[in-house]
Amino acid sequence: MLKLQHVTIVFNPGTVNEKTALEDVSLHIRPGDFVTMIGGNGAGKSTLLNCVSGAYIPTSGKIIIGGTDVTNMAEFRRASMLGRVFQDPMMGTAGNLWIEENLSLAYRRGKKRGLGWQIHGDERKFFREQLARLELGLGDRMTTKVKLLSGGQRQALTLLMATLQRPKLLLLDEHTAALDPKTAHKVLELSDQIISEDKLTTLMVTHNMRDAIRHGNRLVMMSESRIALDIEGEEKAKLTVESLLERFSVVSGSDEVDDKLVL
Protein backbone atom coordinates (compact mmCIF):
# COMPACT_ATOMS: atom_id res chain seq x y z
CA MET A 1 0.00 0.00 0.00
CA LEU A 2 2.88 2.35 0.84
CA LYS A 3 6.39 2.02 -0.54
CA LEU A 4 9.28 4.31 0.28
CA GLN A 5 12.27 3.48 -1.90
CA HIS A 6 15.64 4.91 -0.84
CA VAL A 7 14.09 8.21 0.27
CA THR A 8 16.47 10.97 1.35
CA ILE A 9 15.53 14.49 2.41
CA VAL A 10 18.17 17.18 2.85
CA PHE A 11 17.12 20.60 4.13
CA ASN A 12 19.13 23.71 3.15
CA PRO A 13 21.59 21.79 0.95
CA GLY A 14 24.92 23.45 0.29
CA THR A 15 24.61 25.83 3.23
CA VAL A 16 25.97 25.90 6.78
CA ASN A 17 22.48 24.86 7.90
CA GLU A 18 22.39 21.73 5.76
CA LYS A 19 20.63 18.88 7.56
CA THR A 20 19.80 15.35 6.43
CA ALA A 21 16.36 14.61 7.90
CA LEU A 22 15.87 11.24 6.19
CA GLU A 23 18.72 9.13 4.87
CA ASP A 24 18.14 6.31 2.37
CA VAL A 25 14.88 5.20 3.99
CA SER A 26 13.09 2.21 2.46
CA LEU A 27 9.81 0.94 3.90
CA HIS A 28 7.01 -1.27 2.55
CA ILE A 29 3.68 -1.17 4.38
CA ARG A 30 1.34 -3.88 3.12
CA PRO A 31 -2.45 -3.49 2.77
CA GLY A 32 -4.00 -3.98 6.20
CA ASP A 33 -0.81 -3.35 8.16
CA PHE A 34 -1.10 -1.24 11.32
CA VAL A 35 2.43 0.06 11.86
CA THR A 36 3.47 1.96 14.98
CA MET A 37 6.58 4.12 14.64
CA ILE A 38 8.76 5.31 17.52
CA GLY A 39 12.08 7.07 17.96
CA GLY A 40 13.71 9.88 19.86
CA ASN A 41 13.35 13.57 19.10
CA GLY A 42 14.87 14.38 15.71
CA ALA A 43 14.92 10.75 14.60
CA GLY A 44 12.91 11.56 11.46
CA LYS A 45 9.41 10.32 12.34
CA SER A 46 7.50 13.52 11.60
CA THR A 47 9.62 14.20 8.53
CA LEU A 48 8.69 10.79 7.16
CA LEU A 49 4.98 11.45 7.71
CA ASN A 50 5.24 14.87 6.09
CA CYS A 51 7.07 13.29 3.19
CA VAL A 52 4.28 10.72 2.70
CA SER A 53 1.59 13.42 2.94
CA GLY A 54 3.36 15.63 0.40
CA ALA A 55 4.35 18.48 2.71
CA TYR A 56 7.98 17.68 1.84
CA ILE A 57 9.30 16.51 -1.52
CA PRO A 58 12.22 14.04 -1.29
CA THR A 59 15.67 15.11 -2.38
CA SER A 60 15.99 11.63 -3.87
CA GLY A 61 14.09 8.36 -3.84
CA LYS A 62 10.53 7.39 -4.63
CA ILE A 63 7.16 7.26 -2.80
CA ILE A 64 4.33 5.01 -4.01
CA ILE A 65 0.83 4.91 -2.50
CA GLY A 66 -1.58 2.23 -3.68
CA GLY A 67 0.47 1.63 -6.81
CA THR A 68 0.62 5.34 -7.75
CA ASP A 69 3.94 7.17 -7.82
CA VAL A 70 3.29 10.31 -5.74
CA THR A 71 6.92 11.38 -5.26
CA ASN A 72 6.44 14.77 -6.90
CA MET A 73 2.66 14.99 -6.54
CA ALA A 74 1.36 18.11 -4.79
CA GLU A 75 0.04 17.69 -1.25
CA PHE A 76 -3.55 18.61 -2.16
CA ARG A 77 -3.61 16.07 -5.01
CA ARG A 78 -2.60 13.10 -2.88
CA ALA A 79 -4.93 14.17 -0.03
CA SER A 80 -7.76 12.04 -1.45
CA MET A 81 -5.63 8.94 -0.83
CA LEU A 82 -4.85 9.80 2.77
CA GLY A 83 -6.51 10.39 6.11
CA ARG A 84 -4.49 12.21 8.76
CA VAL A 85 -4.97 13.06 12.42
CA PHE A 86 -2.55 15.58 13.89
CA GLN A 87 -1.23 15.98 17.42
CA ASP A 88 -3.16 19.23 17.91
CA PRO A 89 -6.93 18.55 18.25
CA MET A 90 -7.62 21.99 16.74
CA MET A 91 -5.99 21.19 13.39
CA GLY A 92 -8.36 18.61 11.95
CA THR A 93 -11.68 20.45 12.27
CA ALA A 94 -13.30 23.82 11.55
CA GLY A 95 -14.24 25.18 14.96
CA ASN A 96 -16.92 27.62 13.82
CA LEU A 97 -18.83 24.99 11.82
CA TRP A 98 -21.33 22.50 13.22
CA ILE A 99 -20.40 18.86 13.75
CA GLU A 100 -22.54 17.81 10.79
CA GLU A 101 -20.96 20.49 8.59
CA ASN A 102 -17.48 19.23 9.43
CA LEU A 103 -18.55 15.68 8.62
CA SER A 104 -20.08 16.86 5.36
CA LEU A 105 -16.81 18.47 4.29
CA ALA A 106 -14.94 15.24 5.04
CA TYR A 107 -17.58 13.09 3.34
CA ARG A 108 -17.46 15.13 0.12
CA ARG A 109 -13.69 15.39 -0.06
CA GLY A 110 -12.48 14.53 -3.54
CA LYS A 111 -16.01 14.57 -4.98
CA LYS A 112 -17.39 17.07 -7.48
CA ARG A 113 -19.27 19.89 -5.80
CA GLY A 114 -21.89 22.29 -7.11
CA LEU A 115 -22.82 25.75 -5.90
CA GLY A 116 -25.45 24.49 -3.47
CA TRP A 117 -24.77 23.78 0.19
CA GLN A 118 -27.17 21.32 1.70
CA ILE A 119 -26.89 18.26 3.89
CA HIS A 120 -29.44 15.71 2.73
CA GLY A 121 -31.50 13.55 5.02
CA ASP A 122 -29.71 10.33 4.07
CA GLU A 123 -26.34 12.01 4.72
CA ARG A 124 -27.50 13.23 8.12
CA LYS A 125 -28.64 9.70 8.99
CA PHE A 126 -25.26 8.30 7.90
CA PHE A 127 -23.38 10.90 9.99
CA ARG A 128 -25.46 10.06 13.05
CA GLU A 129 -24.69 6.34 12.58
CA GLN A 130 -20.97 7.07 12.29
CA LEU A 131 -20.98 9.31 15.37
CA ALA A 132 -22.64 6.50 17.33
CA ARG A 133 -19.43 4.49 16.85
CA LEU A 134 -17.63 7.01 19.06
CA GLU A 135 -20.03 6.46 21.98
CA LEU A 136 -19.64 10.10 23.01
CA GLY A 137 -23.22 11.24 22.53
CA LEU A 138 -22.30 13.49 19.61
CA GLY A 139 -25.10 12.12 17.45
CA ASP A 140 -27.51 14.25 19.48
CA ARG A 141 -25.35 17.36 19.04
CA MET A 142 -25.06 17.54 15.27
CA THR A 143 -25.69 21.30 15.20
CA THR A 144 -23.17 22.10 17.95
CA LYS A 145 -20.17 24.16 16.90
CA VAL A 146 -17.04 22.04 17.06
CA LYS A 147 -15.14 24.67 19.04
CA LEU A 148 -17.45 23.93 21.98
CA LEU A 149 -16.27 20.31 22.19
CA SER A 150 -13.56 19.09 24.54
CA GLY A 151 -10.11 18.25 23.15
CA GLY A 152 -10.85 14.52 23.33
CA GLN A 153 -14.23 14.86 21.61
CA ARG A 154 -12.69 17.01 18.92
CA GLN A 155 -9.86 14.54 18.32
CA ALA A 156 -12.32 11.65 18.14
CA LEU A 157 -14.35 13.61 15.58
CA THR A 158 -11.17 14.32 13.59
CA LEU A 159 -10.41 10.59 13.58
CA LEU A 160 -13.89 9.85 12.27
CA MET A 161 -13.56 12.55 9.59
CA ALA A 162 -10.17 11.19 8.50
CA THR A 163 -11.61 7.71 7.98
CA LEU A 164 -15.04 8.58 6.58
CA GLN A 165 -13.88 8.03 2.98
CA ARG A 166 -11.88 4.87 3.78
CA PRO A 167 -8.46 6.28 2.81
CA LYS A 168 -5.81 4.10 1.24
CA LEU A 169 -3.53 5.06 4.11
CA LEU A 170 -4.32 6.52 7.55
CA LEU A 171 -1.62 8.66 9.18
CA LEU A 172 -1.84 9.15 12.95
CA ASP A 173 0.68 11.81 13.94
CA GLU A 174 1.08 11.50 17.73
CA HIS A 175 -2.67 12.03 17.83
CA THR A 176 -3.04 11.44 21.57
CA ALA A 177 0.03 13.36 22.78
CA ALA A 178 -1.94 16.51 23.67
CA LEU A 179 -4.65 14.65 25.59
CA ASP A 180 -4.84 13.65 29.26
CA PRO A 181 -4.10 9.94 29.91
CA LYS A 182 -7.75 8.87 30.31
CA THR A 183 -8.88 10.67 27.13
CA ALA A 184 -5.80 9.44 25.24
CA HIS A 185 -6.69 5.86 26.16
CA LYS A 186 -10.24 6.36 24.89
CA VAL A 187 -9.06 7.84 21.57
CA LEU A 188 -6.58 4.98 21.10
CA GLU A 189 -9.38 2.46 21.74
CA LEU A 190 -11.50 4.22 19.11
CA SER A 191 -8.55 4.17 16.72
CA ASP A 192 -8.12 0.42 17.16
CA GLN A 193 -11.84 -0.13 16.66
CA ILE A 194 -12.15 1.93 13.47
CA ILE A 195 -8.91 0.57 11.97
CA SER A 196 -9.99 -3.01 12.66
CA GLU A 197 -13.60 -2.66 11.51
CA ASP A 198 -12.72 -0.74 8.34
CA LYS A 199 -9.54 -2.76 7.66
CA LEU A 200 -7.48 0.40 7.22
CA THR A 201 -3.78 0.45 6.43
CA THR A 202 -2.30 2.66 9.12
CA LEU A 203 0.96 4.33 10.14
CA MET A 204 0.90 5.70 13.69
CA VAL A 205 3.76 7.82 15.01
CA THR A 206 4.07 7.86 18.79
CA HIS A 207 6.61 8.80 21.46
CA ASN A 208 5.19 6.18 23.80
CA MET A 209 6.82 2.74 23.80
CA ARG A 210 3.94 1.13 25.67
CA ASP A 211 1.47 2.33 23.05
CA ALA A 212 3.79 1.25 20.24
CA ILE A 213 3.96 -2.26 21.68
CA ARG A 214 0.27 -2.51 22.59
CA HIS A 215 -1.15 -1.37 19.25
CA GLY A 216 -0.71 -2.57 15.69
CA ASN A 217 0.83 -5.67 14.14
CA ARG A 218 4.20 -4.12 13.35
CA LEU A 219 6.64 -1.75 15.06
CA VAL A 220 9.23 0.43 13.31
CA MET A 221 11.93 2.29 15.21
CA MET A 222 13.79 5.27 13.73
CA SER A 223 17.16 6.56 14.83
CA GLU A 224 19.36 9.25 13.28
CA SER A 225 17.16 9.68 10.19
CA ARG A 226 17.13 5.97 9.37
CA ILE A 227 14.95 2.95 10.11
CA ALA A 228 16.81 1.04 12.78
CA LEU A 229 14.32 -1.74 13.60
CA ASP A 230 11.28 -3.30 11.93
CA ILE A 231 9.53 -5.85 14.18
CA GLU A 232 6.34 -7.79 13.51
CA GLY A 233 4.48 -11.04 14.14
CA GLU A 234 5.46 -13.24 17.06
CA GLU A 235 8.58 -11.18 17.71
CA LYS A 236 6.46 -8.07 18.30
CA ALA A 237 3.94 -10.00 20.40
CA LYS A 238 6.75 -10.94 22.80
CA LEU A 239 8.12 -7.42 23.12
CA THR A 240 8.26 -5.70 26.50
CA VAL A 241 9.20 -2.12 27.29
CA GLU A 242 12.43 -3.38 28.85
CA SER A 243 13.48 -5.41 25.80
CA LEU A 244 12.58 -2.55 23.48
CA LEU A 245 14.59 -0.12 25.63
CA GLU A 246 17.60 -2.42 25.29
CA ARG A 247 17.23 -2.46 21.53
CA PHE A 248 16.75 1.30 21.45
CA SER A 249 19.96 1.82 23.44
CA VAL A 250 21.89 -0.46 21.08
CA VAL A 251 20.70 1.10 17.81
CA SER A 252 20.86 4.69 19.09
CA GLY A 253 24.17 4.25 20.89
CA SER A 254 22.77 6.04 23.92
CA ASP A 255 21.52 5.02 27.35
CA GLU A 256 19.54 8.23 27.73
CA VAL A 257 15.83 7.75 27.09
CA ASP A 258 13.16 10.47 27.14
CA ASP A 259 10.45 9.67 29.71
CA LYS A 260 7.80 10.14 27.02
CA LEU A 261 9.16 7.08 25.23
CA VAL A 262 8.14 4.94 28.19
CA LEU A 263 5.09 6.62 29.74
C-alpha angles and dihedrals in degrees: 000000000000125000125180110187117195093322117186127177121191119184120208094001117202094019135099087256094057111143131177105218097174124022122197094322117181121180134161117197111189125216108280096019117138104202123188116201125201137171142133126283110295094017092125103257098126091040090056092051092047089049092053092047092050099247087119127036114215120249086220138351134054138275121202125185118188091341094310120116104230098166094121098020116125117254094245092052095055092042091092089064095051142061117198136186116192131209092249111072089209095063102068101052142048105244098202094052126082121257091253091049091053090049090048091055091051093044093053096044110132093010126113112264132201130205094270124094113204136134109218125220094249090051092050090051090050092049091050090051091050093048089053088066089067093057090213099117093248092132088077092050101055093136095048116115110248093229088069092062124096119254091257094049091048093050091048089051090049089052090052092048091049092054100037092098095042096243121214088237131019117208117200108190106196085303096174099042094098095048131088114257096259094048092043090055091051093049091048090051089052090048091053091047096050094042091050097043095045094037092230124180104233141187113193121188115203139164091209118094093195091056091045091054096041098050134055134012096263137041126204122190122200126202130173094353094308138093105257101175137018112186129176145149120020092350091060092044089059095048120120129187089251095053091045091050089054091052091046091053091050097048095040095042090226136104092201113102126182111238090233089066090064106030 
